[in-house]
Amino acid sequence: MRKITRVLAIALVAIAVAAPVFAQAASEASAPSKASLRFSWWGNDKRHQATIAAIDHYMEITPNVEIEAEYRGKSEREKVATELAGGTVADIVQLNPPWMGDFTTSGDFFVDLGQYKSVLDTSGFAQQFMKDYGVYNGKLIALPTGLNARTIIINKTLAEKMGLPTDINTKYTWEDLYTFGKEVNKKDSSKYCINADTVDMTEFVLLPYLVQKTGNQLIKDDYTRGFTPEELKEALEYIARLYRDKVVQGVQEGNVFLHSIWTNPKWINGDMVLEFSWTSLYGAVTGENKDEMTVFSLPVMDGAKNTGLIIVPSQLLAISNKSENPEAAAKFLNYFFNDLEAGKLLKDVRSIPPVDKVQKACQEAGLINPNIIKATEYAQANQGLYRNSLSSNAEIVKILNDTVEKVAYDYKAVDSATAEAVKLIDYVLKELKP
């Protein structure tokens, strides 16, 4: 009996000692697991710092979520395409609107955000804008990060010195830009009117010129060209004149700064009057000279059938369908877009916020540069066609970029460059058509 009692006592002591351990293990087992998310984007340091601040704030108020920030300096389409194909893309991924047509026809990569209406409120977005750029194959798969308008950023100090207009409401044509642009270099051979690389010349001259001329999408929804060879030739001849008469810096010098033309020392040092830009790049383009800068409108030709002015998303955010925590990702997007504190942290690093109440709160708090507001309001008041996905097809845009570059290097190559571009575009459209 004593032996049994002693054994029982030892067992009871062992249970007592182990109880807290079992209780802790049980508690840990029943505790909700932390949702881990990856969020990838690109941009400048200002965007990185603001986005990281918003992520940190969200993790502070939502302790059961861990978000890993993945960021880089520039957009890399092929990198994202490779990650999508390999299933290694981040849970939340920033995308460029022109990529979407290709990405959505080559696979099913993104979550239908419409499935998460209970945790993701999209009512504050401009509904048609959201639909135009976020709905593919009948599903809402991406949301715009901001309102991004085509504009011109002008060095008003130099412009006034050269006798050029600086009021955004100035009505002027492409010929006016050419005429007063070539006077800049004539007055001072060290200066140029336009700071641009050949990609900018495609985006901000060739494309709006063709839309104004034709009133059509660059590529129609029926997979045909929205322009004739003669109309393309006219636009290329105009670009050739800009290079030939030194309205824009020579391609050999300008393309050294391809995709980051605002780093051109001549622009930084105030030796160029204007730069074509998107409002989302305003901070990067103006840099340390922001007090000397203002915004200006793009030219519109006489008899234009469309203004060619567009507002596109600065970028898009989507959720990968490989995400293990899509609902947690959707909840973060709801915070990112709708939370006033998030809006005040993000400010205008992706141009003007796309949700009405956040946009209003940021404007009232003075957190959006007045010039960005001015350029966006001007574009909204004079908006032309939205850009369909076919007009952003990567192969077609590359053909046009290459064509503009050929003309920039050889002003006499317009005829051959036009013929080759039309042939290549027609071939791509034949391959794309279902």
C-alpha positions in Angstrom: 0.0 0.0 0.0 2.8 2.3 0.9 4.5 1.5 -2.4 1.4 2.2 -4.4 0.9 5.5 -2.5 4.5 6.5 -3.2 4.2 5.7 -6.9 0.9 7.7 -7.1 2.5 10.7 -5.4 5.4 10.7 -7.8 3.0 10.5 -10.7 1.0 13.4 -9.3 4.1 15.5 -9.0 5.1 14.7 -12.5 1.7 15.7 -13.8 1.9 19.0 -11.8 5.3 19.8 -13.2 4.3 18.9 -16.8 0.9 20.7 -16.7 2.2 24.2 -17.5 4.2 22.8 -20.4 1.1 21.0 -21.8 -1.0 24.1 -21.2 1.5 26.3 -23.1 1.7 23.8 -25.9 -2.1 23.7 -26.1 -2.3 27.4 -26.1 0.2 27.7 -28.9 -1.6 25.1 -30.9 -4.9 26.9 -30.5 -3.5 30.4 -31.1 -4.2 31.8 -34.6 -1.2 31.4 -37.0 0.4 34.6 -38.4 -0.4 35.2 -42.0 2.8 35.9 -44.0 2.6 38.0 -47.1 5.1 39.3 -49.7 4.5 42.7 -51.3 6.6 43.7 -54.3 6.8 47.0 -56.1 9.3 49.4 -57.8 9.9 53.1 -57.6 12.2 55.7 -56.1 13.4 56.1 -52.5 10.5 58.4 -51.7 8.0 55.7 -52.7 9.9 53.0 -50.9 10.0 54.9 -47.6 6.3 55.8 -47.8 5.2 52.2 -48.7 7.4 50.7 -46.0 5.9 53.1 -43.4 2.4 52.0 -44.5 3.3 48.4 -44.2 4.8 48.9 -40.7 1.7 50.8 -39.6 -0.5 48.0 -40.8 1.5 45.3 -39.0 1.3 47.4 -35.9 -2.5 47.5 -36.0 -2.8 44.0 -37.4 -0.3 41.9 -35.4 -1.4 38.6 -36.8 0.0 39.6 -40.3 3.6 39.7 -41.3 4.4 41.5 -44.6 7.8 41.2 -46.3 8.6 44.2 -48.5 10.3 43.5 -51.8 11.2 46.6 -53.8 13.5 47.7 -56.6 14.3 50.9 -58.6 12.5 50.2 -61.9 9.8 48.2 -63.5 11.0 44.9 -64.9 8.4 43.3 -67.1 10.4 40.1 -67.8 11.2 39.6 -64.2 7.6 39.7 -63.2 6.6 37.5 -66.2 9.2 34.9 -65.2 7.9 35.0 -61.6 4.3 34.6 -62.7 5.2 31.7 -65.0 7.2 30.0 -62.2 4.6 30.6 -59.5 7.1 32.6 -57.4 5.6 36.0 -57.6 4.8 37.9 -54.4 1.4 37.6 -52.8 0.7 41.3 -53.6 2.4 42.5 -56.8 2.6 45.9 -58.4 2.1 45.8 -62.2 2.4 48.2 -65.1 -1.0 48.7 -67.0 0.6 48.0 -70.4 1.6 44.5 -69.3 -1.9 43.4 -68.5 -3.1 42.5 -72.0 -0.2 40.1 -72.4 -0.3 38.7 -68.9 -4.1 38.0 -69.0 -3.9 36.2 -72.3 -0.9 34.0 -71.4 -2.3 32.5 -68.2 -4.6 32.8 -65.2 -2.3 34.4 -62.6 -4.4 36.6 -60.4 -7.1 36.3 -57.8 -10.6 37.6 -58.7 -10.9 40.5 -56.2 -14.7 40.4 -56.6 -14.6 37.3 -54.4 -13.5 39.4 -51.4 -16.1 42.1 -51.3 -16.7 41.5 -47.6 -13.2 42.6 -46.8 -12.2 44.8 -49.8 -14.3 47.9 -50.4 -14.0 49.2 -54.0 -16.9 51.7 -53.9 -14.6 54.7 -53.6 -12.9 54.2 -56.9 -14.1 55.8 -60.1 -16.0 52.7 -61.3 -15.5 53.1 -65.1 -11.8 53.8 -64.6 -11.5 50.7 -62.4 -13.3 48.6 -64.9 -11.3 49.9 -67.9 -8.0 49.0 -66.4 -8.7 46.4 -63.8 -11.3 44.0 -65.3 -10.1 41.2 -67.6 -12.1 38.3 -68.8 -15.0 39.5 -66.7 -13.0 39.5 -63.5 -11.7 42.3 -61.4 -8.1 41.3 -61.0 -6.3 44.6 -60.3 -6.8 48.0 -58.7 -5.3 51.3 -59.8 -2.8 52.8 -57.3 -3.3 56.3 -58.5 -4.5 58.7 -61.2 -1.6 59.1 -63.6 -2.0 61.8 -66.3 0.2 62.6 -69.3 1.7 66.0 -68.8 4.7 68.2 -69.5 6.9 69.4 -66.7 8.4 72.8 -67.6 11.3 74.7 -66.2 9.4 78.0 -65.9 12.6 80.0 -65.1 14.2 79.0 -68.4 11.0 79.1 -70.3 10.3 82.7 -69.2 13.8 83.7 -70.1 13.3 82.2 -73.6 10.0 83.9 -74.0 7.9 80.7 -73.9 4.5 80.3 -72.3 4.2 78.5 -69.0 0.4 78.6 -68.3 -1.1 75.1 -68.6 -4.2 76.5 -70.3 -2.2 77.8 -73.2 -3.7 76.4 -76.4 -1.0 75.4 -78.8 -0.3 72.8 -81.6 2.5 70.4 -82.5 3.7 73.0 -85.0 3.8 75.7 -82.3 5.9 73.4 -80.2 8.3 72.9 -83.1 8.4 76.6 -84.0 9.2 78.0 -80.6 11.2 74.9 -79.6 13.8 75.3 -82.3 14.3 78.9 -81.2 15.7 77.7 -77.9 18.8 76.1 -79.4 19.2 79.0 -81.9 19.3 81.5 -79.0 21.8 79.3 -77.0 23.3 76.3 -78.6 24.0 74.7 -75.2 20.3 74.5 -74.5 17.4 72.4 -75.9 13.6 72.8 -75.6 12.8 69.1 -75.0 14.5 66.6 -72.7 13.4 63.2 -74.0 14.6 59.7 -74.9 13.2 57.8 -77.9 10.8 55.9 -75.6 9.4 59.2 -74.4 9.1 60.4 -78.0 7.0 57.3 -78.8 4.7 57.6 -75.7 4.3 61.4 -75.6 4.6 62.4 -79.3 3.9 59.5 -81.7 1.0 58.0 -79.8 -1.0 61.1 -79.0 -0.3 62.5 -82.5 -1.8 59.5 -84.1 -4.8 59.4 -81.7 -5.5 63.2 -82.4 -5.1 62.6 -86.1 -7.4 59.5 -86.4 -9.7 59.6 -83.3 -9.0 55.9 -83.0 -7.3 53.6 -80.6 -3.8 52.8 -81.8 -5.0 49.2 -82.3 -8.7 48.7 -82.5 -10.5 46.0 -80.6 -11.0 44.0 -83.9 -7.2 43.6 -84.1 -6.7 46.1 -86.9 -4.6 49.2 -87.0 -6.2 52.5 -86.0 -4.0 54.4 -88.4 -2.9 54.2 -92.0 0.8 54.0 -93.2 0.4 57.7 -94.4 -0.7 58.8 -90.9 2.2 57.0 -89.3 4.6 58.5 -91.8 3.3 62.0 -91.0 3.9 61.5 -87.3 7.4 60.1 -87.9 8.3 63.0 -90.1 7.3 65.4 -87.3 9.6 63.5 -84.9 12.4 63.6 -87.4 12.1 67.4 -87.6 12.3 67.7 -83.8 15.7 65.9 -83.9 17.0 67.5 -87.1 16.3 71.0 -85.9 17.6 70.4 -82.3 14.3 70.9 -80.6 15.2 67.8 -78.7 18.7 66.8 -77.7 20.4 64.4 -80.2 19.5 60.7 -79.7 23.2 59.8 -79.1 23.2 62.0 -76.0 19.6 61.7 -74.9 19.4 57.9 -75.0 22.3 57.6 -72.6 19.6 58.3 -70.0 17.0 55.9 -71.4 14.1 55.3 -69.0 15.5 57.9 -66.6 15.8 60.9 -68.7 15.4 63.2 -65.7 18.9 62.2 -64.6 20.3 64.0 -67.7 22.8 66.7 -66.4 21.4 69.2 -68.8 18.0 68.9 -67.3 19.3 69.0 -63.8 21.4 72.0 -64.5 18.5 74.0 -66.1 19.6 73.8 -69.7 16.4 72.2 -71.0 12.9 73.8 -71.0 10.5 70.9 -70.7 10.2 67.2 -70.2 7.3 64.9 -71.2 6.2 63.0 -68.1 3.5 61.2 -66.1 2.3 62.9 -63.0 3.4 59.9 -61.0 7.0 60.8 -61.8 6.7 64.4 -60.9 8.9 64.2 -57.8 11.6 62.3 -59.6 11.6 64.6 -62.6 11.6 67.9 -60.6 14.3 66.8 -58.1 16.1 69.6 -56.4 14.7 72.1 -58.9 11.1 71.7 -57.8 10.6 75.4 -57.0 11.5 76.3 -60.6 9.0 73.8 -62.1 5.4 73.8 -63.2 3.2 71.7 -65.4 2.1 72.4 -68.9 -0.3 70.8 -71.4 0.5 68.6 -74.3 0.0 70.0 -77.8 -3.2 69.4 -79.7 -3.2 69.6 -83.5 -5.7 71.8 -85.4 -8.7 69.8 -86.3 -7.9 67.0 -83.8 -10.5 64.2 -83.6 -9.5 63.5 -80.1 -7.3 65.3 -77.5 -4.9 62.3 -77.0 -4.8 63.2 -73.3 -5.2 60.2 -71.1 -5.3 59.3 -67.5 -4.1 55.8 -66.7 -3.4 54.0 -63.4 0.0 54.9 -62.0 0.4 51.2 -61.5 -1.9 48.3 -60.6 -2.0 46.1 -57.5 -3.1 42.5 -57.8 -3.0 39.3 -55.7 -1.3 36.2 -57.0 -3.5 33.2 -57.3 -0.6 31.2 -55.8 -0.9 33.2 -52.5 -1.6 31.0 -49.5 -3.3 33.9 -47.7 -5.5 35.7 -50.4 -8.0 37.0 -47.9 -5.3 38.5 -45.7 -3.9 40.1 -48.8 -7.3 41.5 -49.7 -7.6 43.0 -46.2 -4.3 44.7 -46.6 -5.4 46.1 -50.0 -8.5 47.5 -48.3 -6.2 49.3 -45.8 -3.8 50.4 -48.5 -6.5 52.0 -50.6 -9.2 53.1 -48.1 -7.5 53.9 -44.7 -7.0 57.6 -44.2 -3.8 57.1 -42.2 -2.4 54.9 -45.0 -3.3 57.6 -47.5 -1.5 60.2 -45.5 1.6 58.0 -45.2 1.6 57.2 -49.0 0.8 60.8 -50.0 1.4 61.3 -53.8 4.2 58.7 -54.2 2.0 57.0 -56.8 0.4 60.2 -58.0 -3.1 61.2 -56.8 -4.8 58.5 -54.6 -7.6 56.7 -56.5 -10.2 56.6 -53.7 -12.3 59.8 -53.3 -12.2 60.2 -49.5 -8.4 59.5 -49.3 -7.7 61.9 -52.1 -9.8 64.6 -50.4 -8.1 64.0 -47.0 -4.6 64.2 -48.6 -5.4 67.4 -50.5 -6.9 69.1 -47.4 -3.7 68.1 -45.4 -1.5 69.6 -48.2 0.1 66.2 -48.9 -0.2 66.3 -52.7 1.9 68.6 -54.8 -0.4 71.3 -56.2 1.2 70.9 -59.7 0.2 67.2 -59.7 -3.4 68.2 -58.9 -3.3 70.9 -61.6 -2.1 68.5 -64.3 -4.6 65.8 -63.3 -7.5 68.2 -63.2 -6.5 69.5 -66.7 -6.3 66.0 -68.1 -9.6 65.1 -66.6 -11.3 68.1 -68.1 -9.8 67.4 -71.5 -9.6 63.7 -71.5 -9.6 61.7 -74.7 -9.8 58.0 -75.4 -8.8 55.5 -72.6 -6.0 53.2 -73.8 -7.3 49.7 -74.6 -5.0 46.7 -73.9 -4.2 46.0 -77.5 -2.7 49.4 -77.9 -0.3 48.6 -75.0 0.8 45.2 -76.5 4.5 44.9 -75.7 5.5 43.7 -79.2 3.7 46.5 -80.9 5.1 49.2 -78.6 8.6 47.8 -79.1 8.1 48.0 -82.9 7.1 51.7 -82.6 10.0 52.4 -80.1 12.5 50.9 -82.5 10.9 52.8 -85.4 11.2 56.1 -83.6 14.9 55.3 -82.7 15.7 54.6 -86.4 14.2 58.0 -87.4 16.0 59.8 -84.6 19.3 58.5 -85.9 18.5 58.9 -89.6 16.1 61.6 -90.5 15.9 60.3 -94.1 14.8 56.9 -93.1 11.1 57.8 -92.5 9.8 56.0 -95.6 11.6 52.7 -95.0 11.0 52.9 -91.3 7.2 53.4 -91.9 7.0 50.5 -94.3 8.8 48.1 -92.0 6.8 49.1 -88.9 3.5 48.6 -90.7 4.6 45.2 -92.0 5.7 44.1 -88.5 2.6 45.4 -86.8 0.3 43.7 -89.2 2.2 40.4 -88.7 1.9 40.7 -84.9 -1.9 41.5 -85.2 -2.4 38.5 -87.4 -0.7 36.3 -84.8 -2.7 37.8 -81.9 -6.1 37.6 -83.5 -8.1 34.7 -82.1 
